[in-house]
Amino acid sequence: MGIRKENSTNMQNEKCIMDGCNLTYAVCKIGGRWKLIILCKLEDGKLRFSEIRKQIPNITERMLTLQLRELEKEGLVKRTVHAEVPPRVDYEMTEIANELIPIWRQLESWGSKHREVVK
């Protein structure tokens, strides 16, 4: 993924949308194909990278790395590096990510209810 210029139209539009609408802000933080799935896997506690990867078999290592970095940057995932050989890294949800649990459960329920109705 390339780096966007600060004064690009894309960046200006994103800033305008993010500043103006709380719903859009929230969706941007958890949006994408993998972020909610990763957070759901971390709901029960800390996991190592390889454990997350095993639980989401269709995600590539690169994409998992990128998504974990974004979630960490957004303050939704905490990354802990243990000073061991070989190095061990744990990922866990932050307190603000825990507030999303009832929301994604509602979305899951909605999806279950409407999956067959809208195809």
Number of C-alpha atoms within 10 A of each C-alpha: 4 4 5 10 10 9 8 10 11 12 13 13 11 15 12 11 15 17 11 11 10 11 10 14 16 11 11 14 17 20 12 11 10 16 18 17 16 20 25 18 19 20 15 10 11 18 18 15 16 12 12 19 18 10 12 15 9 8 15 11 13 9 11 18 14 13 18 22 15 16 23 17 12 14 15 22 23 20 18 13 11 11 9 8 6 7 8 12 16 16 20 21 25 17 12 11 20 16 12 16 15 10 11 15 12 12 12 12 12 11 13 11 11 11 10 8 8 7 5
